[in-house]
């Protein structure tokens, strides 16, 4: 990845952050949630396709993929063999880092899920997830943990980009689509707001980008240290004086 490409990705990451902050200030979470729920709750909260298929099944599939990618670090299938071992390891580390970071944020969150809110038949008040104020519900609902089952794999874009840019873009598109699908499924059940899903996506992307930047710099430093130093230049040769011409004059006779 060239320096200019890295700068473009950094600019994109910052732009997405600003867009997310704008979304938080827009107040669109509640209108979107009302598309699926009302004062009686969420009709799809126990839907079998959403609960067993897109929740339990997707989570199991996600962890099976992590296990498979972990084994591929040492025994890669054909499509992963062009990657170096450190790049295959990067794919696993970025996925686990994204999932663990989202889980850590959730553990400290005081934000409750939509189905806990008074507006949807619960007891909690709608409070911004940035206020760190108890809303009267169970909390621990921000950001969206289930969406990380898809978004956590966006780091594959960086691991694949050096050997196959086209495959990297495909991997990124599938990861983003999976995360968004799982996030919308949870929103339909009343388990999350759209902002929860979007923040999960951004957090997984930013972590994967940071891991990739750190790894590339470390590899570059290692390569530089492995290059043997150039030999010192030879000493400047001393000028050689030509021999004095022989004196062939005959001695004077007295």
VENFENNOR-V408014 format. One record per residue. N is the residue number from 0. SS is DSSP state (h for helix, s for strand, l for the rest). BURIAL is # if it has 24 or more other C-alpha atoms within 12 Angstrom, else .. Layout:
<<N;SS;BURIAL> <N;SS;BURIAL>>
//
This chain:
<<0;l;.> <1;l;.> <2;h;.> <3;h;.> <4;h;.> <5;h;.> <6;h;.> <7;h;.> <8;h;#> <9;h;.> <10;h;.> <11;h;.> <12;h;#> <13;h;.> <14;h;.> <15;h;.> <16;h;.> <17;h;.> <18;h;.> <19;h;#> <20;h;.> <21;h;.> <22;h;.> <23;h;#> <24;h;.> <25;h;.> <26;l;.> <27;h;.> <28;h;#> <29;h;#> <30;h;.> <31;h;.> <32;h;#> <33;l;#> <34;l;.> <35;l;#> <36;s;#> <37;s;#> <38;l;.> <39;l;.> <40;s;#> <41;s;#> <42;l;.> <43;l;#> <44;l;#> <45;l;.> <46;l;.> <47;h;.> <48;h;.> <49;h;#> <50;h;#> <51;h;.> <52;h;.> <53;h;#> <54;h;#> <55;h;.> <56;h;.> <57;h;#> <58;h;#> <59;h;.> <60;h;.> <61;h;#> <62;h;#> <63;h;.> <64;h;.> <65;h;#> <66;h;.> <67;h;.> <68;h;#> <69;h;#> <70;h;.> <71;h;#> <72;l;#> <73;l;.> <74;l;.> <75;l;.> <76;l;.> <77;h;.> <78;h;.> <79;h;#> <80;l;.> <81;l;.> <82;l;#> <83;l;.> <84;h;.> <85;h;#> <86;h;#> <87;h;#> <88;h;#> <89;h;#> <90;h;#> <91;h;#> <92;h;#> <93;h;#> <94;h;#> <95;h;#> <96;h;#> <97;h;#> <98;h;#> <99;h;#> <100;h;#> <101;h;#> <102;h;#> <103;h;.> <104;h;#> <105;h;#> <106;h;.> <107;h;.> <108;l;#> <109;l;#> <110;l;#> <111;l;#> <112;l;#> <113;h;#> <114;h;#> <115;h;#> <116;s;#> <117;h;.> <118;h;#> <119;h;#> <120;l;.> <121;l;#> <122;l;.> <123;s;#> <124;l;#> <125;l;#> <126;l;#> <127;l;#> <128;l;#> <129;l;.> <130;l;.> <131;l;.> <132;l;.> <133;l;.> <134;l;#> <135;l;.> <136;l;#> <137;l;#> <138;l;#> <139;l;#> <140;l;#> <141;l;#> <142;l;#> <143;l;#> <144;l;#> <145;l;#> <146;l;#> <147;h;#> <148;h;#> <149;h;#> <150;h;#> <151;h;#> <152;h;#> <153;h;#> <154;h;#> <155;h;#> <156;h;#> <157;h;#> <158;h;#> <159;h;#> <160;h;#> <161;l;.> <162;l;.> <163;l;.> <164;h;.> <165;h;.> <166;h;.> <167;h;#> <168;h;.> <169;h;.> <170;h;#> <171;h;#> <172;h;.> <173;h;.> <174;h;#> <175;h;#> <176;h;#> <177;h;#> <178;h;#> <179;h;#> <180;h;#> <181;h;#> <182;h;#> <183;h;#> <184;h;#> <185;h;#> <186;h;#> <187;h;#> <188;h;#> <189;l;#> <190;l;#> <191;l;#> <192;l;#> <193;h;#> <194;h;#> <195;h;#> <196;h;#> <197;h;#> <198;h;#> <199;h;#> <200;h;#> <201;h;#> <202;h;#> <203;h;#> <204;h;#> <205;h;#> <206;h;#> <207;h;#> <208;h;#> <209;h;#> <210;h;#> <211;h;#> <212;h;#> <213;h;.> <214;h;#> <215;h;#> <216;h;.> <217;h;.> <218;h;.> <219;h;.> <220;h;.> <221;h;.> <222;h;.> <223;h;.> <224;h;.> <225;h;.> <226;l;.> <227;l;.> <228;l;.> <229;l;.> <230;l;.> <231;l;.> <232;l;.> <233;l;.> <234;l;.> <235;l;.> <236;l;.> <237;l;.> <238;l;.> <239;l;.> <240;l;.> <241;l;.> <242;l;.> <243;l;.> <244;l;.> <245;l;.> <246;l;.> <247;l;.> <248;l;.> <249;l;.> <250;l;.> <251;l;.> <252;l;.> <253;l;.>>
//
